[in-house]
């Protein structure tokens, strides 16, 4: 399964980094592909590259870094990849 997880800065010192690392390690230990979408990435491009089965989207991340994404974008990835979005 392809997992896409949003974290503002995977090199930061906040709790979001440690939570991200925990999810990453757990999913990879079970043999899943784990992709990270950070503030440094192109939002749409990264989603289409990862082709996620599960998209773990932090709403605060979305508001801050991807607020220009059209609402139909999420319907598109659900239809195209069967993505489940956890927000």
Secondary structure as UniProt FT lines:
FT   STRAND          2..6
FT   TURN            10..11
FT   HELIX           15..29
FT   TURN            30..31
FT   STRAND          33..37
FT   TURN            39..40
FT   HELIX           43..50
FT   STRAND          54..56
FT   HELIX           59..65
FT   TURN            67..68
FT   HELIX           72..81
FT   STRAND          84..86
//
